[in-house]
Every structure is written in structure tokens, then in C-alpha cells.
Amino acid sequence: MRPKLNYNRQLRSLSIVIPAYNEIRRLPLTLDRILEWLQGQQLEFCEVLVVDDGSRDGTAAMVEKRAKEQSLLRLLRNPGNRGKGYAVRSGMLAAKGEWVLFTDADLSTPIEEVATLHLRAVEGGAGIAIGSRALDPGTVEVHQSGFREWSGRFFNLVMRLVTGLPFRDTQCGFKLYAARAAREVFTRQRLDGFSFDVEDLFIARKLGIAAVEVPVRWRNVEGTKVSAWNGLRSFWDLVRIRSMGARGLYGKPVA
């Protein structure tokens, strides 16, 4: 069994990665909340990286302008619209903090919950802590539609059957990685779409990197970018992940 890793119990160094595609309406308030929270923390290092995934609504220009006024903020640009997985991977590999959080642009999970993820990771000697809406349904303050909640539970059931992963909620967009775990995992990620969360956790298990699932507060915010086609494609991606793992394709970095 892989020995537990020893991490400092105090969060001292943090990067926050936000993938963004046409988020001009939701992102400004999210940045306000995150930057305000960071300024109240006693961190030795912190930064916020917004990864623009080819937005056409002025998202990149807004972030670029704010970055000139706020030294903690950085803008990364993808070469066109490459997908959420591509955007997250770019940000995670560019981050400089000892711990790296990626969060959705709508900030459905309050930024304060990163402290809970960090504590649980340290206590468990884990390199990854993932936010979960399924472990404690009482933490969901505003629900999705009944159809989306049902389809999410069905996807998770199929995910566990196909990949063997034990997690109840892989799709909550609030995950914390130790920098060394992020480097090992994201350099091996191959999927650019919405199934990247599952792939990264699958890779982590292959590498022996421990991951803990942690209940977090969550509030649905309208404006999802996940289409019906993307949802259906995610099921096929599960088969691809299992196949790539069986063929040993996750053994060496590709990025």
C-alpha cells in the first residue's frame, strides 16, 4: 500500500484555476468573491488563473483589464474553443501554488469550502480532495432540475461500473490537488471535454495517488454549458477511459 503523504496542516500556498467560456455575465461576481476571500487569508502565495476557452463575448478582455489592476489575477488563452478539460489542464499545469483548486466560473460551491477540502486531504494523506454533492444531500442549497439530477445519478452509477472508481459525485466542479499530484495527473490527461474529471481520478488511482471525496455546500446557478450531446458523449468517454487504462496509455505523460 502506498504510504500516506505528509502535508502541512495550514494552507499556505494556493492557486485557483477557473475555466471560462462566454462567462461575461457570471465571472465578474465570481472574481469579486474569490479575490475578496483571498485578501482575507494569511497565505504566503496566491493567484487566480482564468483560462479563456475561446470566448466570443468579451470574457477575455474583461479579465485582461482586471488583471492590470489586480496582481493576483492572470489570464491564459486557449487556441480557440478546445473544451473544459483542455482549459482545466492548461490552468492546472501553469499554476504555481503548492495546492491548486479548480472551480467553475459560476462558483456554485462557495470558495470558503477550499479550506474543508484542504483539511480533509491533509488528514487523509491524500493528494486530491474532490467536492461532492452526493455524500450529504443536505448541503445542496439550490437543486438542479429533476431531470438533470436523475441523469447525474445515472451517469455516476454507470461511471462506477465501468471504471471501478468509488466516488459518488465526480462532476462537481470544485476539486483541490496538491501541486505534485496535479503535475502527475494532468500531464497524462487525454480527454478535452466534460469527462476529464473521471479520467483524472482514474489516472490518479492508476498512479497510486489517494483522493478523498468531501461533502461541500452547493447551489445551482443557471447557465450550464453541458448540452444533451455532451452528456451522451460522456458515457462513451467512460469506455474510452477504461480502454486507455487497459492499454497502458496513462503510464507516461503526454503533455
BELWO-V56044 format. One record per residue. N is the residue number from 0. RES is the residue in one small letter. NEAR is the number of other C-alpha atoms within 10 Angstrom. Layout:
n/res/near
N/RES/NEAR
N/RES/NEAR
This chain:
n/res/near
0/m/4
1/r/8
2/p/10
3/k/14
4/l/14
5/n/13
6/y/17
7/n/10
8/r/12
9/q/12
10/l/19
11/r/15
12/s/17
13/l/25
14/s/25
15/i/24
16/v/28
17/i/29
18/p/26
19/a/25
20/y/24
21/n/18
22/e/20
23/i/19
24/r/14
25/r/17
26/l/22
27/p/16
28/l/14
29/t/19
30/l/20
31/d/10
32/r/15
33/i/16
34/l/18
35/e/11
36/w/12
37/l/18
38/q/11
39/g/8
40/q/11
41/q/12
42/l/13
43/e/10
44/f/15
45/c/23
46/e/20
47/v/27
48/l/24
49/v/28
50/v/26
51/d/29
52/d/24
53/g/20
54/s/18
55/r/15
56/d/13
57/g/15
58/t/22
59/a/24
60/a/15
61/m/15
62/v/24
63/e/17
64/k/11
65/r/17
66/a/17
67/k/11
68/e/10
69/q/13
70/s/10
71/l/17
72/l/19
73/r/18
74/l/19
75/l/18
76/r/18
77/n/17
78/p/10
79/g/11
80/n/15
81/r/15
82/g/19
83/k/25
84/g/21
85/y/22
86/a/27
87/v/27
88/r/27
89/s/21
90/g/28
91/m/27
92/l/18
93/a/14
94/a/23
95/k/17
96/g/20
97/e/17
98/w/24
99/v/29
100/l/29
101/f/23
102/t/23
103/d/19
104/a/23
105/d/24
106/l/22
107/s/21
108/t/25
109/p/17
110/i/19
111/e/14
112/e/16
113/v/25
114/a/13
115/t/14
116/l/25
117/h/28
118/l/17
119/r/20
120/a/27
121/v/21
122/e/16
123/g/18
124/g/18
125/a/22
126/g/26
127/i/28
128/a/26
129/i/28
130/g/27
131/s/27
132/r/22
133/a/19
134/l/15
135/d/12
136/p/14
137/g/12
138/t/16
139/v/19
140/e/12
141/v/12
142/h/13
143/q/13
144/s/9
145/g/9
146/f/9
147/r/11
148/e/12
149/w/12
150/s/12
151/g/15
152/r/15
153/f/11
154/f/20
155/n/21
156/l/15
157/v/13
158/m/24
159/r/16
160/l/12
161/v/16
162/t/19
163/g/12
164/l/15
165/p/13
166/f/21
167/r/16
168/d/23
169/t/28
170/q/20
171/c/18
172/g/20
173/f/26
174/k/23
175/l/27
176/y/26
177/a/21
178/a/23
179/r/12
180/a/20
181/a/24
182/r/18
183/e/18
184/v/26
185/f/25
186/t/18
187/r/21
188/q/24
189/r/20
190/l/20
191/d/15
192/g/18
193/f/20
194/s/22
195/f/26
196/d/20
197/v/24
198/e/28
199/d/24
200/l/22
201/f/22
202/i/21
203/a/22
204/r/15
205/k/14
206/l/15
207/g/13
208/i/21
209/a/20
210/a/22
211/v/19
212/e/22
213/v/22
214/p/20
215/v/26
216/r/20
217/w/23
218/r/18
219/n/16
220/v/14
221/e/10
222/g/10
223/t/8
224/k/11
225/v/10
226/s/9
227/a/9
228/w/8
229/n/13
230/g/15
231/l/11
232/r/14
233/s/19
234/f/16
235/w/11
236/d/19
237/l/22
238/v/14
239/r/16
240/i/25
241/r/16
242/s/14
243/m/15
244/g/17
245/a/10
246/r/10
247/g/10
248/l/16
249/y/22
250/g/13
251/k/10
252/p/14
253/v/11
254/a/12
